[in-house]
Amino acid sequence: MYYIGIDVGGMSIKAGIFDEKGKLLLKDSVRTLPERHYSEIVADMAELTKRIAEKAGVGTDEITGVGMGIPGTINSKTGMITYANNINFEKVPVVKEFQKHLDVPVYINNDANAAALGEAEFGSGNGSKDVVFVTLGTGVGTGIITDGVLLEGKCGAGAEGGHMTIRMGGEKCTCGKRGCWEAYASASALMRQTKKAMKADPSSLMHEEAAKEGKISGRTAFNAMRRGDRTAKRVTDNYIKYVAEGIINMVNLFRPDCVLIGGGISNEGDWLMAKIQRRVNRFSFGGHRNPKVYVRKAVLGNDAGMYGAAALAMKKIR
Amino acid sequence: MYYIGIDVGGMSIKAGIFDEKGKLLLKDSVRTLPERHYSEIVADMAELTKRIAEKAGVGTDEITGVGMGIPGTINSKTGMITYANNINFEKVPVVKEFQKHLDVPVYINNDANAAALGEAEFGSGNGSKDVVFVTLGTGVGTGIITDGVLLEGKCGAGAEGGHMTIRMGGEKCTCGKRGCWEAYASASALMRQTKKAMKADPSSLMHEEAAKEGKISGRTAFNAMRRGDRTAKRVTDNYIKYVAEGIINMVNLFRPDCVLIGGGISNEGDWLMAKIQRRVNRFSFGGHRNPKVYVRKAVLGNDAGMYGAAALAMKKIR
């Protein structure tokens, strides 16, 4: 019994083949070229699947199931992509299309949900059944598992924690609302906050750091802060508060075993997790009387979606 | 087959006896007198149960199950009350204690969860399996049902939507955090907002309305607004925005079929629901591409918790 996990992104499509214990045997990827018709993209996905199976010495008849994580609103029950922003998919019957090439059970879900499942099952969730997974990237993605079940919402349109308002009337978000968590806690938001602080303080070491990197990134403020820059410290302190505030909301709503944090920013390391942990302990509802929720760095990195996609197939999640 | 639903409050304990179709046959209540030892309170609950069964002509051996909705953190799996603020219960084995008096299966849950289940099953949820129930009372309570399952969180400490931050650094909340939804959208918050606006505008009709009622209540601003008072309109408009903001957060996270609103404020009626509905349509994630979420007034009123408690027993929810 072997499983395929496919992580579909705007830039590339990655696939891995896993044994029944969830061990990754082999992975490979192709470019998405998202402007193409969906039939071509899905054909490439099937091609990639066959290729990695062959390389791993696994016959296609030994593939028990294929899972896919896809960005956007995914209807896992009907096998339809309602819409996927970055890939121009709208109302695409991706499961049916894939099965034209390979006759196996196919399970699809939102990519953040898949990544959450991957981290919960095979990453720093250690198999926990109650996990909130937060990705701090271009946006803020959230995947939620309660009592072992992925929270999807009607037609897969739920679990959009990045679009919780945390500051009413605040920063404008790409979703059309103001004050979303994403508008404060995403890597893009951090860069905006960094830029603003740099403008106000021409003597900040952030200018030097940005020059070194050739651009302002999610690391600029953190790097300058570590060198003792006070303006940078103000930026990172505030940013950590923003991140923690949304996490506390998620804790109050879901009270999971753990909150796992992925995305580039999570590479800032354990001290960042410790800072968030302290705020969660202090401000989440019920204080010490309620069970502690652990804040941990996600460990599977860019492979979380692929692992989780495979887990969709292993657990037959529809 | 008959079921008992018990709604435990700080002031009174209400119980109803239901047939297997969920029809309420008879209800009664006793005073809680919450300063007593828990064994006395639980004895009263058993007494009340026996009394209503007898009045309904049902033998105690015909009672299939008893459900209880209790305010606070309830561990439905162990049958323990972790703590219940208003009743001075802490670490109380309520199921075991109740069974000393009456040997039946007993199911316990948080009162807001029970009310949500009651409204979803027997009220304006029309049996939907994806429902968010919001109570706008002294606090803001939330009960969440996804795919037919009550969201409880670890040890029943989740579903505290009232303590989502919607305005970081804003009003202080009783929970120790700032900017909670409850601090803006509860009836108590509305009264605070009303009081503040009255102080700033001595000519507002709100003064007259408050004098008529003998106090400032959740109705004061609404009543004055309906008489054309502009300051009152500003108060109610803002209040509605606060209510809607939290509901949009819940929609983005859970994408239910419907959001049901209970508590005193919901009596303001359909135009209030329509106003909230418009904001939800406009600002929830994905706009028209995502399934519509209906905002409706809860209809069971103060009996929702009792209905839901019975439903816990009917559906054997632990």
Interface residues (C-beta under 8 A of the other chain):
Chain A: T73 T82 Y83 D130 I144 T146 D147 V149 L151 E152 G153 K154 C155 A157 G158 A159 E160 G161 H163 M164 T165 I166 R167 M168 G169 G170 C175 G176 K177 G179 K241 Y242 E245 I248 N249 N252 L253 F254 R255 P256 D257 R282 F283 F285 G286 G287 R289 N290 P291 V293
Chain B: T73 T82 Y83 D130 I144 T146 D147 V149 L151 E152 G153 K154 C155 A157 G158 A159 E160 G161 H163 M164 T165 I166 R167 M168 G169 G170 C175 G176 K177 G179 K241 Y242 E245 I248 N249 N252 L253 F254 R255 P256 D257 R282 F283 F285 G286 G287 R289 N290 P291 V293
